Amino acid sequence: MMSRFFLSIRASNRIWETSVTLTKGKRSREEEDKVASSVLIQAMAKACQVSETLDSGLTDSEVLNESVIQFSEEEELEQLIDGQICSKIYPFSKESYGSDKDRKIILPGSFNPLHDGDLKLLEAAMSVSEEGGYPCFEISALNADKPSLTVTEIKDRVKQFEVLEKTVIVSNQPFFYKKAELFPGSSFVIGADTAARIVNPKYYEGSHKRMLEVLGDCKRTGCKFLVGGRNVDSVFKVLDDHEIPKEISTMFTSISADTFRMDISSTELRKNQGGVIS
């Protein structure tokens, strides 16, 4: 008699499925669990492209069947929009920023279009970040106030980063507390106007306490905010122009105007240059 177990591992672009047939009665239940755990670790290592030398404990007569379902880029993005996966990374950058790519410095935005100010802001953020990290841009396919991006729109915006060899992540998380869960330990690059909204109780059902709870959870993930100046109603505002509650003040680091200042926005570029990337 035989016993079987099944494994399924999902990455953004594929699913690995494995079924293993064990000889019934050859092992105790605990020994079978150990074999299953070993096969699972091997499958995870293979999916993550990590080398491993773990002995699964399978005998020559025991059968391991593997199959892979590969998704196209369009299918991945459709699944992302539908909430089946949370993110897809396009690792266009060829530069090395250390071995820890889990800790990221992320500049979120619509990038319609990507412009020189975006590139310089991320560079400035890297210069003030004490922890360091892997620099990348992030586009949310979903927006709290606007319709979701289409697959075509996402691909068009991603092409801008491919040309410049800059890594970009596409996610379906428009809110920072969700981004913090998705990218723990990362720093998010934002404008002073966004920093003001993040700490405004208005966006937390009018509750100051709820705001501190949500951002406290973000803080526990290791999330930080690197804040650049922003032109708001023709007035250049920096982090110090806004009151940040002391309980979460260590999450926010100012990027001084001497380090970065640019008043043009993507909206102005579309109006003045027809959406051409500078």
N, C-alpha and C positions, 0 to 999 in steps of 0.2 A: 504494500500500500504506500501511497505517496502523500505528502503534504506540500502546499504551495504558499508562497507569499508574493505580494505585488508592491512595486514601488512606482511612484510617478513624481517627477521633478519638473517644475516649470521655470523657465527663464523667459526673458521678454520675447525672444525670437524662436523658441522651440520648446517642445515637451519631450522629455526622456521617459520612456516606460520600460520597466523591467519586471519580468516574472521569473521566479526561481522555484524549481521543483526539488524538494528534499526527499531523501529516502525515509519512509515512515518507520519509526521505531529505532532508527540508528542513533538518535540523540535524545537527551532529556529535553523538556520544554525550555529550561534555562539555556541549554547549549544551542537549541534552535534560535532562541532570541539573540544569542551572541552572534551567530552566523548572519542573521537578518540585519543586525546592527552593522556588522562589518561590510556587508554588501551595500547597505545604505550609504555608509561613509565613502566607499569606493565610487558609488554613483554620483554623490555630491561633489567629490573631488574632480571627477571627469567633467561634470557639468560646469564647474568653475575653472576648468583647465589648470588644475593644481596637481602636481605629481604626488603619488603616494605609493607606499610599498606594503600596505596592510594585507595580510593573508586572510582571505574571506573564510577559509575553512571548508570550502566546498570540495567534494571529491570529484574525480574524473567522470563518474557516472551521473552526477547531478547536473541538471540542465538549467542554464541561465539564458533566457531569451530577452533580447534588447531591441527596441525600436525607437525611432526618432520622428516626431512630427515637426516639420520646419514651417515657419510662418514667413510670408513676404513682409516687406516693410509696410505696405498698405494694410495688411491684415493686423499687424502689430498696433498700428496707430488707430485703427478702428476699435480694437480691443481696449486700447488705452482710453479712448473717448467714452466707451461703454462701461468703463470701470473694472474690466477683467484683469488688467495689470495697472500698476501705479506709475511707472515711468519707463522711459527708453533713453539710453545714453548714446550719443554720437561722439565717440572719442577721436575727434579730428586732430587734436593737438599732438604734435610730434615731439614736444619738449618734455623733459623730465623734471618733475617737481617733488622728488622724493618718493619713497616707497608707499607712504600712507595715503592712498587715494580715497579712503573712506572719509577722511576729514577734508571737507571742501570749502572753498570760498566761492559762493554762488551769487551771481547777479541775476535776479529775476526780472523779466520784462516782456513786453509784447514784441519788441524789436521789429517794428513795422514802420520804417526800416531800422536795421542795425546801423549805428553811426559812430563816428570817431569818439564822441563823448562817452559812449558805453565802454569802448575799449580802454580809454584812459581812466575811467572810474574804477574798473576792475583792477587795473595796474596800481592805482592809488590805494585801493583797499588792501592789496597784497603787501604794500609797503608799510601799512600800519598794523597789520594783523600780527599779534604776538605769537599765536599758535602756529601760523602758517597754514598751508592747505593746498589742495589741488584746485586751480582756478577754472571755473566754468560758468557758462550762462544757463539760464533756465527759462523755458517757455511753458506756461500752463495752458493746456488745450481747453480747459474749462475756466470760465470767468464768472465771478459772483454776480456781475451786473450786465454782462453781454452774452450773446449767443456763443456756443462752443465753436472753436476753430474747426474747419473741415480738414480732411486729410491733405487735400491740395494746398490749403493755406499753410499748414504745418510744414509740409515738404518745401514749399517756396521759401519760408523763413529759415529753415534749417540750411538751405543751400548757401545762404550768406556766410554761415560759420565754416562751411566746408571750404569755401574759397579762401578764407583767411586762416584756415587750419586752427580753429578755436573750438574747443569741446563745448557741446551744448546738450542739455538734458531737456527732454519733453516730459512733462508730468501732467497729472490730472488733479493737482492739489492747488487751488487758488488761495488758500488761507495759510498764513505763516505757521500756525500751530500744527497744521497737518504736514507742512514742509519739514518742520523740525522733527516730527516722528519719522518721516521718510528718509531724512538725511541727518541722523543724530551726530552731534559733535561738530556740525558745520557752522560757518559764519555766513550770514546773508547780507549782501550789499544793498542798501536802500537809500532813498533820499530823505531829507529832513521832514518833508511833508508826509511821507509814509510812516516815519517814526512817530509823528504826532497822531496819526490815525491808529497806529498799533496800541498806543496807551490811552486812547480815548474811550471811556466807559460806554459811550454811545453805541459802539459796535459790540458790546457785551451785555445787551439787554438793559443798558443804562446802569449797570452795576459795577462800581469800583472794585468791590470784592471779587466779583466774577472775573474781571480783567486781570487782577493779581493772581487768581487761581490758574487761569489759562496760561499766562505768561510764566508763572512759576513752574508749570509743567514743561514749558518750552525750555526754561533754564535748566531743568533737571536732565534734559537730553543733551546738554552741552551747547545748545544753540546760542549764538551771539549775533549782534547786528552791528555792521560797520556803516556809519551814517555819513553820507556826503551832503554838501550844501545843495539847495534847490531854489530856483527862482519861482517864488509864489506871489502871484498878483504884482509882478514887477519889483518885488522885494526879495533879495537873496537871503534865504534863511538857512541857518546851520543848527546842529543839534542843541547847542546851548540856548537857542531861542525858544526851546520847548521844555516844559517841566516833566521830568521823568521820575516816577515814584522811586524812592530810595531802595525799596525792597528788590527792585529789578534793575537798578541803575548800572550795575556792573555788566549787564548784558549788552550795553550800548557803548560803542567807541566812536568818537568823532573823527572824521576825515577833514582836516583843516582846509580852509579856502586856499591857503598857500600850497597845499598838496594837490588839490583838485578844485577847479571851478570851470564850469561850462554851462551856459544858460540856454543852449538850444535843445529842443526836444524832438522826438520822432514826429510829433504832430506838425511842428513848424517845418521840419524837413519835407514832409509830404506836401505841404502847402507851397513851399518855396522852390523845391527841387524835384517835385513829382515823384518822390519816394526813392530817389537815387541814393545809394550808399556813398557816404563821403570817404 
